[in-house]
Amino acid sequence: MAHDFPLFGDPSGSSPHGPSRDAVLAAVEARLLTTFGEPSGRAAVTFLGTDRIEVLRFGPDAEGLVRYATLGMAAAPMADPTATVADQVRGPRVELVLTVRGGRDSVLRSLATFAATPQVEGLVVAPGGSLDLGAPLWDGAPFTSVLAAEPGGLVEDLALDEPADPVRFLPLLPMTPNEAGWKRVHGAAALQERWLQHGTDLRDPDRRGVRLD
């Protein structure tokens, strides 16, 4: 799977203190339920050599929007898995949220794949970066990749006991292959500006790519 996130840096300065995995995931789930209500479905995926990742489905709501949120990615801070000693407390923690009008449940495995990349590839998933699945995000999707957007607008950051970093919930914006290629050249902000100029509904599962000429 392609990506353009940096590898996590120096793993030194680890601390034995901080919230447990179970405590973090319980707090993350509580935040999601407070924001979106009770889930309408959930699935779990475990990849070889990684911890379990769940994907919760919320909705559809009154507008027909379905939210898919990962649960498990934030259990540990993102760090290079090849490091001899990794900090188990400090470092960025995120979960991913995708909104699709009408829902597309076959996206569940794709989201779990994205959520597992910090464990598998030693990446820091951050706003402005992209993840490319190399295949449709869901059955018949015109999108093969996503742009990680700024957090806070949909789900508020979740503070954890110090010295742990807060959990941030990153919205994922599906991109067509052409949009993803254009973003690599011109940057995330330029692509988002194009979407804004054309009034693009990024929640539409069948939308066409925005004009880039």
N, C-alpha and C positions, 0 to 999 in steps of 0.2 A: 504494500500500500504506500502510495506516495504522500509526501507531506512537505511543508516548508516551515516547521517549527524547529527551533534550535535544540541541540542536546542540552540537558541540564548540566550546570557547571560543577564547581567544587563541592564534593559531598562532605567535607570536613566540618567539624564543629557539631557533631551529632549529640543529642541529648536523650537520656533514657526516660525523661518525663514527658507527659502530654496525654491527650485523650486517647482512649483505646479505640481500636477499629470499630467495635460494636457501638461504642458511645457516639462516635462520629456518624456512623450510618443511621443510628436511631434519630439523631438530631437532624440529619439531612432529610430523612423521610418525613419527620414531623414538619419541617419547613415546607416541603412540597405539598403535604396534605393541607397545611394552613393556607397555602397560596391557591391551590387548584381544587381542593376538596378530595373526597375519597376516589381512589383510582378505579377505573372501569376495567382494568386488566393489568397483568404483570407477567413477565417472563424472565427467565434466568439463563445465562450463557456462561460456560466456563471454558476458556481456551487452555491448551496445554501449557503448564508452567505459570499460569496467572490465577489470581483470586477471582472468585465469582463476581460477575457483573449482572445486575438486574436492570430491566427497563420497565418503568411504570407508564401506563397509559391513562390519561385523564380526558374525560369528555366523551362525546362531543358536547360543547357548551351551546348556549343559545344561538351563537353565530355559526354553529357547525364546525368549530375548530377543535381539533384533537391535539393534545400535547403529549409528547413522549419525553420522559426524563430518565437519565441514567441514575443508578444507585450503586455505588461501589467504587467508582473512580476516585472519590475524595477520601477513601479510607486511609490512605497514606499520602504523604507529600510526593510530588513528582520528582523523580531522581533517576540517574543513570543506573540501570539494573546490573551493569558490568562492574560497577564500583565495588571495591573490597569492603568498604564501610560506607553505608548511606545513612543520612540523617533521617530518622524515623519520625521526627516531630516538625522541624522547620522546613519550609518550602511550600510552593504554591499547591493548592488543592482546588479542583474544579469538578463539577458535574455538567452534563450537557443537556440541553433542552431543544427539541425540534417541534415546531408547530405546523400542522398540515390540515388544510380544510378537508373535512370528510374522513380523514384518517387513512393511513396505509400501513397496516400491521406488519407487512413483510419488511419494513424498515428496522424492525427490532434488532436483527442480527447485525446490521450495518452499524447501528448506534453502539451496540456492545463492542464491536470491532474497534470503533473510534475510541471508546472509553478504555480499552485495554492497551492502547498504543504507548502510554507512559511506562507500563510494566514490560511490554514486549520490545519496544524500540528505544526506551530511555529518552522520551521527549517531554518538553514542557508545552502543553496546549494552552495557547494564550490568545487574547483578542487580536484580530488582524491576520492570523495565520489560517491556513487551510489544510484540509485533509482530503485526500483523493483515494476513493475506494477502488478505482479502476474497473468498476462495474456499476450498473444502475443501483441507486440507493434503495429502491424498492422495486417490486415487479413492474416492469414497463416504464420506469421513471426516466425522464429525459435528463436527469442529473446524475453525475458520478462523483461529485465532491461537494464539500460544504465549506463555507467561510465562518469562522468563529467570530461572533460579534461581541460588543461590549456588554458586560454583565450589569445587573442592577435594575434594569427597566422592567423585567418580567418577574424575576424572583430576587428578593433582597439577599445580599451577602449574609452568610451565616458565621457569626463570630464563634471561635472555639477558645477553650481555656489556653492562656498563654503558657508556653511561647509558641504554640501552634498558630499558623496563618489561618485566616478565615477561609471558608469554602465559598467559591464564586460559581454562579450558575451561568454558563455561557450559552446564549442562543446560537443555534446553527442555521445558517442560511444556505439552502441548496443552490448550487451553481451548475450551469451547463458546461460541457467541455470548453466551448469557446469563451465563456465568461471566466472560467478558471485560468485559461491561458492568458487572457487579457489582464486579469488581476496579477498574475506573476510578473508581467511587464510594467504595469502602471500602478499597482498597489491596491490595497483593500479600500482605502478611502475614495479613490477614483471610481472604483466599481460601484461602491455604495452610492456615490453621487449620481452615477448614470441611472441606477435603479430609482433613485428619488426623482430625478428629472422626468423619467418616463412613467412615473406612478406605478411601478412594478409591484404586483401583489406577490410577495415572496412566500406566502402561505398556500398559493395555488399549486396543487400537485401536477397540473398539466400546462403550466405557463410556458410560453416560448422565451428563448433567450432575448435579453435586451439588445437593442441596436448599439453597436460598438464602433461604427464608422464615423 
